[in-house]
Amino acid sequence: MNFDSNFKVATLADFARSAVKSCRAIGQSEANFVSLTDYVDNLEKSLTTAIKKDKIPSNLETLDAKRDALVRTLKALLQAASLHPDKDVQAAGKSGKAIFDKYGLKIIRASYEEETTYLRSMFADLDAIATEVKAVSGLEETIESLKAAQEAFEAEYSAYSKALASSGKSATEIKKELITALNSGLLPYIDAVSLVNDAYKPLKSELETILARL
């Protein structure tokens, strides 16, 4: 058996993950087999982390753009409410606008961390006038959408930070190591041992089927 090194890195990660799962499912405790399986498993996890590290920045940009758009919507909504002919709506709009103006659209041009800090502070200020917020049609929903967008951004940013800290190697570097671990380690071992141990034959057949489908 052999994994084609021309396949994409994500395909390699998927195959390695499947191979490890299949290897562990047969319940064999032979030391070399367990060691090779664990080694492939560790490299796959490192590769997946590296892939995520490479991809997250574009995800961050998308999530940041979403919260920025909602900040602009919030500004427009409060501006319109502050000019509303209904006195109660107008008063509520002015209260909300006064809070927004403390931060302004400049927050969307700030760094990721600074914008997060500003938004958290603005949310607290707006929560303090919850009754007035309810008086403006669509305002409460917009704020909640912005909060959700901020939570999604923070979760992704946290994952990005952890990914950066967890591995200094690139996905390309780990790919080479994982292919070697498979093609010079685990797969030829399974090929060889299946010749003398029938317990490994179903595993060999299963992995050959997976490889054929790639």
PyMOL CGO cylinders between C-alpha atoms (Angstrom):
from pymol import cmd
from pymol.cgo import CYLINDER

trace = [
    CYLINDER, 0.00, 0.00, 0.00, 1.12, 3.53, -0.69, 0.3, 1, 1, 1, 1, 1, 1,
    CYLINDER, 1.12, 3.53, -0.69, -0.31, 7.01, -0.23, 0.3, 1, 1, 1, 1, 1, 1,
    CYLINDER, -0.31, 7.01, -0.23, 0.16, 9.21, -3.32, 0.3, 1, 1, 1, 1, 1, 1,
    CYLINDER, 0.16, 9.21, -3.32, 2.13, 12.26, -2.23, 0.3, 1, 1, 1, 1, 1, 1,
    CYLINDER, 2.13, 12.26, -2.23, 0.46, 14.33, -4.97, 0.3, 1, 1, 1, 1, 1, 1,
    CYLINDER, 0.46, 14.33, -4.97, -2.83, 14.40, -3.08, 0.3, 1, 1, 1, 1, 1, 1,
    CYLINDER, -2.83, 14.40, -3.08, -3.80, 17.59, -1.29, 0.3, 1, 1, 1, 1, 1, 1,
    CYLINDER, -3.80, 17.59, -1.29, -2.80, 18.05, 2.33, 0.3, 1, 1, 1, 1, 1, 1,
    CYLINDER, -2.80, 18.05, 2.33, -6.42, 17.89, 3.51, 0.3, 1, 1, 1, 1, 1, 1,
    CYLINDER, -6.42, 17.89, 3.51, -6.85, 14.52, 1.77, 0.3, 1, 1, 1, 1, 1, 1,
    CYLINDER, -6.85, 14.52, 1.77, -3.74, 13.25, 3.54, 0.3, 1, 1, 1, 1, 1, 1,
    CYLINDER, -3.74, 13.25, 3.54, -5.12, 14.35, 6.92, 0.3, 1, 1, 1, 1, 1, 1,
    CYLINDER, -5.12, 14.35, 6.92, -8.45, 12.64, 6.20, 0.3, 1, 1, 1, 1, 1, 1,
    CYLINDER, -8.45, 12.64, 6.20, -6.78, 9.39, 5.16, 0.3, 1, 1, 1, 1, 1, 1,
    CYLINDER, -6.78, 9.39, 5.16, -4.41, 9.35, 8.13, 0.3, 1, 1, 1, 1, 1, 1,
    CYLINDER, -4.41, 9.35, 8.13, -7.34, 9.93, 10.48, 0.3, 1, 1, 1, 1, 1, 1,
    CYLINDER, -7.34, 9.93, 10.48, -9.28, 7.07, 8.90, 0.3, 1, 1, 1, 1, 1, 1,
    CYLINDER, -9.28, 7.07, 8.90, -6.24, 4.79, 8.95, 0.3, 1, 1, 1, 1, 1, 1,
    CYLINDER, -6.24, 4.79, 8.95, -5.64, 5.38, 12.65, 0.3, 1, 1, 1, 1, 1, 1,
    CYLINDER, -5.64, 5.38, 12.65, -9.28, 4.71, 13.44, 0.3, 1, 1, 1, 1, 1, 1,
    CYLINDER, -9.28, 4.71, 13.44, -9.23, 1.47, 11.43, 0.3, 1, 1, 1, 1, 1, 1,
    CYLINDER, -9.23, 1.47, 11.43, -5.95, 0.34, 13.01, 0.3, 1, 1, 1, 1, 1, 1,
    CYLINDER, -5.95, 0.34, 13.01, -7.20, 0.86, 16.53, 0.3, 1, 1, 1, 1, 1, 1,
    CYLINDER, -7.20, 0.86, 16.53, -10.52, -0.82, 15.77, 0.3, 1, 1, 1, 1, 1, 1,
    CYLINDER, -10.52, -0.82, 15.77, -8.88, -4.25, 15.24, 0.3, 1, 1, 1, 1, 1, 1,
    CYLINDER, -8.88, -4.25, 15.24, -7.67, -4.29, 18.85, 0.3, 1, 1, 1, 1, 1, 1,
    CYLINDER, -7.67, -4.29, 18.85, -4.09, -5.44, 18.23, 0.3, 1, 1, 1, 1, 1, 1,
    CYLINDER, -4.09, -5.44, 18.23, -1.58, -4.55, 20.95, 0.3, 1, 1, 1, 1, 1, 1,
    CYLINDER, -1.58, -4.55, 20.95, 1.67, -5.55, 19.22, 0.3, 1, 1, 1, 1, 1, 1,
    CYLINDER, 1.67, -5.55, 19.22, 4.19, -2.88, 20.23, 0.3, 1, 1, 1, 1, 1, 1,
    CYLINDER, 4.19, -2.88, 20.23, 5.50, -1.88, 16.78, 0.3, 1, 1, 1, 1, 1, 1,
    CYLINDER, 5.50, -1.88, 16.78, 1.98, -1.66, 15.37, 0.3, 1, 1, 1, 1, 1, 1,
    CYLINDER, 1.98, -1.66, 15.37, 0.77, 0.50, 18.27, 0.3, 1, 1, 1, 1, 1, 1,
    CYLINDER, 0.77, 0.50, 18.27, 3.85, 2.72, 18.06, 0.3, 1, 1, 1, 1, 1, 1,
    CYLINDER, 3.85, 2.72, 18.06, 3.48, 3.30, 14.30, 0.3, 1, 1, 1, 1, 1, 1,
    CYLINDER, 3.48, 3.30, 14.30, -0.24, 3.99, 14.68, 0.3, 1, 1, 1, 1, 1, 1,
    CYLINDER, -0.24, 3.99, 14.68, 0.34, 6.48, 17.50, 0.3, 1, 1, 1, 1, 1, 1,
    CYLINDER, 0.34, 6.48, 17.50, 3.05, 8.22, 15.49, 0.3, 1, 1, 1, 1, 1, 1,
    CYLINDER, 3.05, 8.22, 15.49, 0.73, 8.67, 12.49, 0.3, 1, 1, 1, 1, 1, 1,
    CYLINDER, 0.73, 8.67, 12.49, -2.02, 9.86, 14.84, 0.3, 1, 1, 1, 1, 1, 1,
    CYLINDER, -2.02, 9.86, 14.84, 0.22, 12.52, 16.40, 0.3, 1, 1, 1, 1, 1, 1,
    CYLINDER, 0.22, 12.52, 16.40, 1.39, 13.76, 13.02, 0.3, 1, 1, 1, 1, 1, 1,
    CYLINDER, 1.39, 13.76, 13.02, -2.18, 13.91, 11.73, 0.3, 1, 1, 1, 1, 1, 1,
    CYLINDER, -2.18, 13.91, 11.73, -3.22, 16.04, 14.69, 0.3, 1, 1, 1, 1, 1, 1,
    CYLINDER, -3.22, 16.04, 14.69, -0.26, 18.36, 14.11, 0.3, 1, 1, 1, 1, 1, 1,
    CYLINDER, -0.26, 18.36, 14.11, -1.11, 18.58, 10.41, 0.3, 1, 1, 1, 1, 1, 1,
    CYLINDER, -1.11, 18.58, 10.41, -4.75, 19.38, 11.12, 0.3, 1, 1, 1, 1, 1, 1,
    CYLINDER, -4.75, 19.38, 11.12, -3.65, 22.13, 13.50, 0.3, 1, 1, 1, 1, 1, 1,
    CYLINDER, -3.65, 22.13, 13.50, -1.27, 23.53, 10.88, 0.3, 1, 1, 1, 1, 1, 1,
    CYLINDER, -1.27, 23.53, 10.88, -4.01, 23.46, 8.23, 0.3, 1, 1, 1, 1, 1, 1,
    CYLINDER, -4.01, 23.46, 8.23, -6.31, 25.31, 10.59, 0.3, 1, 1, 1, 1, 1, 1,
    CYLINDER, -6.31, 25.31, 10.59, -3.59, 27.84, 11.32, 0.3, 1, 1, 1, 1, 1, 1,
    CYLINDER, -3.59, 27.84, 11.32, -3.24, 28.51, 7.60, 0.3, 1, 1, 1, 1, 1, 1,
    CYLINDER, -3.24, 28.51, 7.60, -6.99, 28.86, 7.03, 0.3, 1, 1, 1, 1, 1, 1,
    CYLINDER, -6.99, 28.86, 7.03, -8.18, 30.82, 10.04, 0.3, 1, 1, 1, 1, 1, 1,
    CYLINDER, -8.18, 30.82, 10.04, -7.00, 34.28, 8.93, 0.3, 1, 1, 1, 1, 1, 1,
    CYLINDER, -7.00, 34.28, 8.93, -9.44, 34.29, 5.99, 0.3, 1, 1, 1, 1, 1, 1,
    CYLINDER, -9.44, 34.29, 5.99, -12.19, 33.11, 8.32, 0.3, 1, 1, 1, 1, 1, 1,
    CYLINDER, -12.19, 33.11, 8.32, -11.33, 35.92, 10.70, 0.3, 1, 1, 1, 1, 1, 1,
    CYLINDER, -11.33, 35.92, 10.70, -11.62, 38.45, 7.90, 0.3, 1, 1, 1, 1, 1, 1,
    CYLINDER, -11.62, 38.45, 7.90, -15.07, 37.14, 7.01, 0.3, 1, 1, 1, 1, 1, 1,
    CYLINDER, -15.07, 37.14, 7.01, -16.29, 37.22, 10.61, 0.3, 1, 1, 1, 1, 1, 1,
    CYLINDER, -16.29, 37.22, 10.61, -14.77, 40.66, 11.16, 0.3, 1, 1, 1, 1, 1, 1,
    CYLINDER, -14.77, 40.66, 11.16, -16.50, 41.97, 8.03, 0.3, 1, 1, 1, 1, 1, 1,
    CYLINDER, -16.50, 41.97, 8.03, -19.82, 40.66, 9.36, 0.3, 1, 1, 1, 1, 1, 1,
    CYLINDER, -19.82, 40.66, 9.36, -19.52, 42.47, 12.67, 0.3, 1, 1, 1, 1, 1, 1,
    CYLINDER, -19.52, 42.47, 12.67, -18.33, 45.63, 10.90, 0.3, 1, 1, 1, 1, 1, 1,
    CYLINDER, -18.33, 45.63, 10.90, -21.41, 45.58, 8.67, 0.3, 1, 1, 1, 1, 1, 1,
    CYLINDER, -21.41, 45.58, 8.67, -23.64, 45.25, 11.72, 0.3, 1, 1, 1, 1, 1, 1,
    CYLINDER, -23.64, 45.25, 11.72, -21.88, 48.17, 13.40, 0.3, 1, 1, 1, 1, 1, 1,
    CYLINDER, -21.88, 48.17, 13.40, -22.73, 50.28, 10.36, 0.3, 1, 1, 1, 1, 1, 1,
    CYLINDER, -22.73, 50.28, 10.36, -26.33, 49.06, 10.46, 0.3, 1, 1, 1, 1, 1, 1,
    CYLINDER, -26.33, 49.06, 10.46, -26.52, 49.97, 14.15, 0.3, 1, 1, 1, 1, 1, 1,
    CYLINDER, -26.52, 49.97, 14.15, -25.27, 53.49, 13.43, 0.3, 1, 1, 1, 1, 1, 1,
    CYLINDER, -25.27, 53.49, 13.43, -27.82, 54.00, 10.63, 0.3, 1, 1, 1, 1, 1, 1,
    CYLINDER, -27.82, 54.00, 10.63, -30.68, 52.66, 12.75, 0.3, 1, 1, 1, 1, 1, 1,
    CYLINDER, -30.68, 52.66, 12.75, -29.85, 54.92, 15.69, 0.3, 1, 1, 1, 1, 1, 1,
    CYLINDER, -29.85, 54.92, 15.69, -29.41, 57.93, 13.41, 0.3, 1, 1, 1, 1, 1, 1,
    CYLINDER, -29.41, 57.93, 13.41, -32.85, 57.34, 11.88, 0.3, 1, 1, 1, 1, 1, 1,
    CYLINDER, -32.85, 57.34, 11.88, -34.48, 56.77, 15.28, 0.3, 1, 1, 1, 1, 1, 1,
    CYLINDER, -34.48, 56.77, 15.28, -33.01, 59.99, 16.67, 0.3, 1, 1, 1, 1, 1, 1,
    CYLINDER, -33.01, 59.99, 16.67, -34.93, 61.87, 13.94, 0.3, 1, 1, 1, 1, 1, 1,
    CYLINDER, -34.93, 61.87, 13.94, -38.17, 59.90, 14.29, 0.3, 1, 1, 1, 1, 1, 1,
    CYLINDER, -38.17, 59.90, 14.29, -41.39, 61.97, 14.56, 0.3, 1, 1, 1, 1, 1, 1,
    CYLINDER, -41.39, 61.97, 14.56, -42.58, 59.90, 17.54, 0.3, 1, 1, 1, 1, 1, 1,
    CYLINDER, -42.58, 59.90, 17.54, -41.13, 61.55, 20.65, 0.3, 1, 1, 1, 1, 1, 1,
    CYLINDER, -41.13, 61.55, 20.65, -40.60, 58.30, 22.56, 0.3, 1, 1, 1, 1, 1, 1,
    CYLINDER, -40.60, 58.30, 22.56, -38.82, 56.66, 19.66, 0.3, 1, 1, 1, 1, 1, 1,
    CYLINDER, -38.82, 56.66, 19.66, -36.77, 59.79, 19.09, 0.3, 1, 1, 1, 1, 1, 1,
    CYLINDER, -36.77, 59.79, 19.09, -35.74, 59.97, 22.74, 0.3, 1, 1, 1, 1, 1, 1,
    CYLINDER, -35.74, 59.97, 22.74, -34.73, 56.34, 22.71, 0.3, 1, 1, 1, 1, 1, 1,
    CYLINDER, -34.73, 56.34, 22.71, -32.83, 56.84, 19.46, 0.3, 1, 1, 1, 1, 1, 1,
    CYLINDER, -32.83, 56.84, 19.46, -30.95, 59.79, 20.89, 0.3, 1, 1, 1, 1, 1, 1,
    CYLINDER, -30.95, 59.79, 20.89, -30.00, 57.82, 24.00, 0.3, 1, 1, 1, 1, 1, 1,
    CYLINDER, -30.00, 57.82, 24.00, -28.67, 54.97, 21.88, 0.3, 1, 1, 1, 1, 1, 1,
    CYLINDER, -28.67, 54.97, 21.88, -26.94, 57.34, 19.48, 0.3, 1, 1, 1, 1, 1, 1,
    CYLINDER, -26.94, 57.34, 19.48, -25.18, 59.09, 22.35, 0.3, 1, 1, 1, 1, 1, 1,
    CYLINDER, -25.18, 59.09, 22.35, -23.75, 55.76, 23.41, 0.3, 1, 1, 1, 1, 1, 1,
    CYLINDER, -23.75, 55.76, 23.41, -22.75, 54.79, 19.88, 0.3, 1, 1, 1, 1, 1, 1,
    CYLINDER, -22.75, 54.79, 19.88, -21.09, 58.15, 19.31, 0.3, 1, 1, 1, 1, 1, 1,
    CYLINDER, -21.09, 58.15, 19.31, -18.76, 57.47, 22.24, 0.3, 1, 1, 1, 1, 1, 1,
    CYLINDER, -18.76, 57.47, 22.24, -17.20, 54.77, 20.07, 0.3, 1, 1, 1, 1, 1, 1,
    CYLINDER, -17.20, 54.77, 20.07, -18.07, 55.73, 16.51, 0.3, 1, 1, 1, 1, 1, 1,
    CYLINDER, -18.07, 55.73, 16.51, -17.26, 53.98, 13.27, 0.3, 1, 1, 1, 1, 1, 1,
    CYLINDER, -17.26, 53.98, 13.27, -13.58, 54.33, 14.11, 0.3, 1, 1, 1, 1, 1, 1,
    CYLINDER, -13.58, 54.33, 14.11, -13.86, 51.07, 16.06, 0.3, 1, 1, 1, 1, 1, 1,
    CYLINDER, -13.86, 51.07, 16.06, -14.18, 49.07, 12.85, 0.3, 1, 1, 1, 1, 1, 1,
    CYLINDER, -14.18, 49.07, 12.85, -10.81, 50.40, 11.74, 0.3, 1, 1, 1, 1, 1, 1,
    CYLINDER, -10.81, 50.40, 11.74, -9.16, 49.40, 15.00, 0.3, 1, 1, 1, 1, 1, 1,
    CYLINDER, -9.16, 49.40, 15.00, -7.17, 46.20, 15.51, 0.3, 1, 1, 1, 1, 1, 1,
    CYLINDER, -7.17, 46.20, 15.51, -9.05, 42.97, 16.10, 0.3, 1, 1, 1, 1, 1, 1,
    CYLINDER, -9.05, 42.97, 16.10, -8.36, 43.10, 19.83, 0.3, 1, 1, 1, 1, 1, 1,
    CYLINDER, -8.36, 43.10, 19.83, -9.24, 46.79, 20.19, 0.3, 1, 1, 1, 1, 1, 1,
    CYLINDER, -9.24, 46.79, 20.19, -12.52, 46.39, 18.31, 0.3, 1, 1, 1, 1, 1, 1,
    CYLINDER, -12.52, 46.39, 18.31, -13.46, 43.50, 20.58, 0.3, 1, 1, 1, 1, 1, 1,
    CYLINDER, -13.46, 43.50, 20.58, -12.77, 45.65, 23.64, 0.3, 1, 1, 1, 1, 1, 1,
    CYLINDER, -12.77, 45.65, 23.64, -14.82, 48.55, 22.27, 0.3, 1, 1, 1, 1, 1, 1,
    CYLINDER, -14.82, 48.55, 22.27, -17.75, 46.32, 21.37, 0.3, 1, 1, 1, 1, 1, 1,
    CYLINDER, -17.75, 46.32, 21.37, -17.85, 44.66, 24.77, 0.3, 1, 1, 1, 1, 1, 1,
    CYLINDER, -17.85, 44.66, 24.77, -17.94, 48.09, 26.39, 0.3, 1, 1, 1, 1, 1, 1,
    CYLINDER, -17.94, 48.09, 26.39, -20.65, 49.35, 24.03, 0.3, 1, 1, 1, 1, 1, 1,
    CYLINDER, -20.65, 49.35, 24.03, -22.78, 46.27, 24.68, 0.3, 1, 1, 1, 1, 1, 1,
    CYLINDER, -22.78, 46.27, 24.68, -22.61, 46.97, 28.41, 0.3, 1, 1, 1, 1, 1, 1,
    CYLINDER, -22.61, 46.97, 28.41, -23.68, 50.59, 27.84, 0.3, 1, 1, 1, 1, 1, 1,
    CYLINDER, -23.68, 50.59, 27.84, -26.56, 49.56, 25.60, 0.3, 1, 1, 1, 1, 1, 1,
    CYLINDER, -26.56, 49.56, 25.60, -27.70, 46.87, 28.05, 0.3, 1, 1, 1, 1, 1, 1,
    CYLINDER, -27.70, 46.87, 28.05, -28.05, 49.65, 30.63, 0.3, 1, 1, 1, 1, 1, 1,
    CYLINDER, -28.05, 49.65, 30.63, -30.78, 51.28, 28.49, 0.3, 1, 1, 1, 1, 1, 1,
    CYLINDER, -30.78, 51.28, 28.49, -32.58, 48.06, 27.58, 0.3, 1, 1, 1, 1, 1, 1,
    CYLINDER, -32.58, 48.06, 27.58, -36.05, 49.62, 27.97, 0.3, 1, 1, 1, 1, 1, 1,
    CYLINDER, -36.05, 49.62, 27.97, -35.27, 52.41, 25.53, 0.3, 1, 1, 1, 1, 1, 1,
    CYLINDER, -35.27, 52.41, 25.53, -33.69, 49.95, 23.10, 0.3, 1, 1, 1, 1, 1, 1,
    CYLINDER, -33.69, 49.95, 23.10, -36.98, 48.06, 22.93, 0.3, 1, 1, 1, 1, 1, 1,
    CYLINDER, -36.98, 48.06, 22.93, -38.75, 51.27, 21.86, 0.3, 1, 1, 1, 1, 1, 1,
    CYLINDER, -38.75, 51.27, 21.86, -36.89, 51.39, 18.54, 0.3, 1, 1, 1, 1, 1, 1,
    CYLINDER, -36.89, 51.39, 18.54, -38.09, 48.87, 15.97, 0.3, 1, 1, 1, 1, 1, 1,
    CYLINDER, -38.09, 48.87, 15.97, -35.31, 46.49, 14.94, 0.3, 1, 1, 1, 1, 1, 1,
    CYLINDER, -35.31, 46.49, 14.94, -32.75, 47.90, 17.36, 0.3, 1, 1, 1, 1, 1, 1,
    CYLINDER, -32.75, 47.90, 17.36, -32.79, 45.06, 19.86, 0.3, 1, 1, 1, 1, 1, 1,
    CYLINDER, -32.79, 45.06, 19.86, -32.51, 42.50, 17.05, 0.3, 1, 1, 1, 1, 1, 1,
    CYLINDER, -32.51, 42.50, 17.05, -29.59, 44.36, 15.50, 0.3, 1, 1, 1, 1, 1, 1,
    CYLINDER, -29.59, 44.36, 15.50, -27.74, 44.50, 18.80, 0.3, 1, 1, 1, 1, 1, 1,
    CYLINDER, -27.74, 44.50, 18.80, -28.31, 40.79, 19.39, 0.3, 1, 1, 1, 1, 1, 1,
    CYLINDER, -28.31, 40.79, 19.39, -27.06, 39.99, 15.89, 0.3, 1, 1, 1, 1, 1, 1,
    CYLINDER, -27.06, 39.99, 15.89, -23.95, 42.06, 16.56, 0.3, 1, 1, 1, 1, 1, 1,
    CYLINDER, -23.95, 42.06, 16.56, -23.40, 40.27, 19.86, 0.3, 1, 1, 1, 1, 1, 1,
    CYLINDER, -23.40, 40.27, 19.86, -23.67, 36.91, 18.09, 0.3, 1, 1, 1, 1, 1, 1,
    CYLINDER, -23.67, 36.91, 18.09, -21.24, 38.05, 15.39, 0.3, 1, 1, 1, 1, 1, 1,
    CYLINDER, -21.24, 38.05, 15.39, -18.83, 39.19, 18.08, 0.3, 1, 1, 1, 1, 1, 1,
    CYLINDER, -18.83, 39.19, 18.08, -19.05, 35.84, 19.91, 0.3, 1, 1, 1, 1, 1, 1,
    CYLINDER, -19.05, 35.84, 19.91, -18.35, 33.98, 16.66, 0.3, 1, 1, 1, 1, 1, 1,
    CYLINDER, -18.35, 33.98, 16.66, -15.37, 36.21, 15.99, 0.3, 1, 1, 1, 1, 1, 1,
    CYLINDER, -15.37, 36.21, 15.99, -13.96, 35.74, 19.48, 0.3, 1, 1, 1, 1, 1, 1,
    CYLINDER, -13.96, 35.74, 19.48, -14.25, 31.96, 19.26, 0.3, 1, 1, 1, 1, 1, 1,
    CYLINDER, -14.25, 31.96, 19.26, -12.41, 31.90, 15.93, 0.3, 1, 1, 1, 1, 1, 1,
    CYLINDER, -12.41, 31.90, 15.93, -9.76, 34.34, 17.16, 0.3, 1, 1, 1, 1, 1, 1,
    CYLINDER, -9.76, 34.34, 17.16, -9.17, 32.17, 20.23, 0.3, 1, 1, 1, 1, 1, 1,
    CYLINDER, -9.17, 32.17, 20.23, -8.72, 29.10, 18.01, 0.3, 1, 1, 1, 1, 1, 1,
    CYLINDER, -8.72, 29.10, 18.01, -6.34, 31.07, 15.79, 0.3, 1, 1, 1, 1, 1, 1,
    CYLINDER, -6.34, 31.07, 15.79, -4.22, 32.14, 18.76, 0.3, 1, 1, 1, 1, 1, 1,
    CYLINDER, -4.22, 32.14, 18.76, -4.00, 28.57, 20.05, 0.3, 1, 1, 1, 1, 1, 1,
    CYLINDER, -4.00, 28.57, 20.05, -3.07, 27.28, 16.61, 0.3, 1, 1, 1, 1, 1, 1,
    CYLINDER, -3.07, 27.28, 16.61, -0.26, 29.79, 16.31, 0.3, 1, 1, 1, 1, 1, 1,
    CYLINDER, -0.26, 29.79, 16.31, 1.12, 28.80, 19.69, 0.3, 1, 1, 1, 1, 1, 1,
    CYLINDER, 1.12, 28.80, 19.69, 0.82, 25.04, 19.25, 0.3, 1, 1, 1, 1, 1, 1,
    CYLINDER, 0.82, 25.04, 19.25, 3.04, 24.41, 16.23, 0.3, 1, 1, 1, 1, 1, 1,
    CYLINDER, 3.04, 24.41, 16.23, 5.90, 26.18, 14.57, 0.3, 1, 1, 1, 1, 1, 1,
    CYLINDER, 5.90, 26.18, 14.57, 5.90, 23.87, 11.56, 0.3, 1, 1, 1, 1, 1, 1,
    CYLINDER, 5.90, 23.87, 11.56, 3.95, 24.56, 8.39, 0.3, 1, 1, 1, 1, 1, 1,
    CYLINDER, 3.95, 24.56, 8.39, 1.39, 22.17, 6.92, 0.3, 1, 1, 1, 1, 1, 1,
    CYLINDER, 1.39, 22.17, 6.92, 3.80, 21.47, 4.05, 0.3, 1, 1, 1, 1, 1, 1,
    CYLINDER, 3.80, 21.47, 4.05, 6.57, 20.40, 6.42, 0.3, 1, 1, 1, 1, 1, 1,
    CYLINDER, 6.57, 20.40, 6.42, 4.30, 18.13, 8.45, 0.3, 1, 1, 1, 1, 1, 1,
    CYLINDER, 4.30, 18.13, 8.45, 2.82, 16.67, 5.25, 0.3, 1, 1, 1, 1, 1, 1,
    CYLINDER, 2.82, 16.67, 5.25, 6.24, 15.33, 4.28, 0.3, 1, 1, 1, 1, 1, 1,
    CYLINDER, 6.24, 15.33, 4.28, 6.72, 13.74, 7.69, 0.3, 1, 1, 1, 1, 1, 1,
    CYLINDER, 6.72, 13.74, 7.69, 3.27, 12.16, 7.67, 0.3, 1, 1, 1, 1, 1, 1,
    CYLINDER, 3.27, 12.16, 7.67, 3.66, 10.71, 4.17, 0.3, 1, 1, 1, 1, 1, 1,
    CYLINDER, 3.66, 10.71, 4.17, 6.97, 9.15, 5.25, 0.3, 1, 1, 1, 1, 1, 1,
    CYLINDER, 6.97, 9.15, 5.25, 5.31, 7.77, 8.40, 0.3, 1, 1, 1, 1, 1, 1,
    CYLINDER, 5.31, 7.77, 8.40, 2.64, 6.14, 6.26, 0.3, 1, 1, 1, 1, 1, 1,
    CYLINDER, 2.64, 6.14, 6.26, 4.62, 4.97, 3.23, 0.3, 1, 1, 1, 1, 1, 1,
    CYLINDER, 4.62, 4.97, 3.23, 7.78, 3.91, 5.05, 0.3, 1, 1, 1, 1, 1, 1,
    CYLINDER, 7.78, 3.91, 5.05, 6.19, 2.91, 8.33, 0.3, 1, 1, 1, 1, 1, 1,
    CYLINDER, 6.19, 2.91, 8.33, 2.59, 1.99, 9.02, 0.3, 1, 1, 1, 1, 1, 1,
    CYLINDER, 2.59, 1.99, 9.02, 1.37, 0.87, 5.58, 0.3, 1, 1, 1, 1, 1, 1,
    CYLINDER, 1.37, 0.87, 5.58, 4.31, -1.43, 4.68, 0.3, 1, 1, 1, 1, 1, 1,
    CYLINDER, 4.31, -1.43, 4.68, 4.18, -2.84, 8.20, 0.3, 1, 1, 1, 1, 1, 1,
    CYLINDER, 4.18, -2.84, 8.20, 0.51, -3.79, 7.70, 0.3, 1, 1, 1, 1, 1, 1,
    CYLINDER, 0.51, -3.79, 7.70, 1.37, -5.26, 4.29, 0.3, 1, 1, 1, 1, 1, 1,
    CYLINDER, 1.37, -5.26, 4.29, 4.08, -7.43, 5.81, 0.3, 1, 1, 1, 1, 1, 1,
    CYLINDER, 4.08, -7.43, 5.81, 2.35, -8.56, 8.98, 0.3, 1, 1, 1, 1, 1, 1,
    CYLINDER, 2.35, -8.56, 8.98, -0.87, -9.43, 7.13, 0.3, 1, 1, 1, 1, 1, 1,
    CYLINDER, -0.87, -9.43, 7.13, 1.10, -12.15, 5.30, 0.3, 1, 1, 1, 1, 1, 1,
    CYLINDER, 1.10, -12.15, 5.30, 1.64, -14.03, 8.55, 0.3, 1, 1, 1, 1, 1, 1,
    CYLINDER, 1.64, -14.03, 8.55, -1.24, -12.85, 10.74, 0.3, 1, 1, 1, 1, 1, 1,
    CYLINDER, -1.24, -12.85, 10.74, -4.78, -13.21, 9.45, 0.3, 1, 1, 1, 1, 1, 1,
    CYLINDER, -4.78, -13.21, 9.45, -6.04, -10.66, 12.00, 0.3, 1, 1, 1, 1, 1, 1,
    CYLINDER, -6.04, -10.66, 12.00, -4.46, -7.88, 9.92, 0.3, 1, 1, 1, 1, 1, 1,
    CYLINDER, -4.46, -7.88, 9.92, -5.90, -8.96, 6.57, 0.3, 1, 1, 1, 1, 1, 1,
    CYLINDER, -5.90, -8.96, 6.57, -9.28, -7.17, 6.96, 0.3, 1, 1, 1, 1, 1, 1,
    CYLINDER, -9.28, -7.17, 6.96, -7.40, -4.01, 7.95, 0.3, 1, 1, 1, 1, 1, 1,
    CYLINDER, -7.40, -4.01, 7.95, -5.18, -4.22, 4.87, 0.3, 1, 1, 1, 1, 1, 1,
    CYLINDER, -5.18, -4.22, 4.87, -8.25, -4.71, 2.66, 0.3, 1, 1, 1, 1, 1, 1,
    CYLINDER, -8.25, -4.71, 2.66, -10.07, -1.79, 4.30, 0.3, 1, 1, 1, 1, 1, 1,
    CYLINDER, -10.07, -1.79, 4.30, -7.15, 0.60, 3.87, 0.3, 1, 1, 1, 1, 1, 1,
    CYLINDER, -7.15, 0.60, 3.87, -6.67, -0.49, 0.25, 0.3, 1, 1, 1, 1, 1, 1,
    CYLINDER, -6.67, -0.49, 0.25, -10.34, 0.31, -0.38, 0.3, 1, 1, 1, 1, 1, 1,
    CYLINDER, -10.34, 0.31, -0.38, -9.99, 3.76, 1.21, 0.3, 1, 1, 1, 1, 1, 1,
    CYLINDER, -9.99, 3.76, 1.21, -6.88, 4.49, -0.86, 0.3, 1, 1, 1, 1, 1, 1,
    CYLINDER, -6.88, 4.49, -0.86, -8.62, 3.40, -4.06, 0.3, 1, 1, 1, 1, 1, 1,
    CYLINDER, -8.62, 3.40, -4.06, -11.43, 5.84, -3.39, 0.3, 1, 1, 1, 1, 1, 1,
    CYLINDER, -11.43, 5.84, -3.39, -9.20, 8.88, -2.92, 0.3, 1, 1, 1, 1, 1, 1,
]
cmd.load_cgo(trace, "trace")
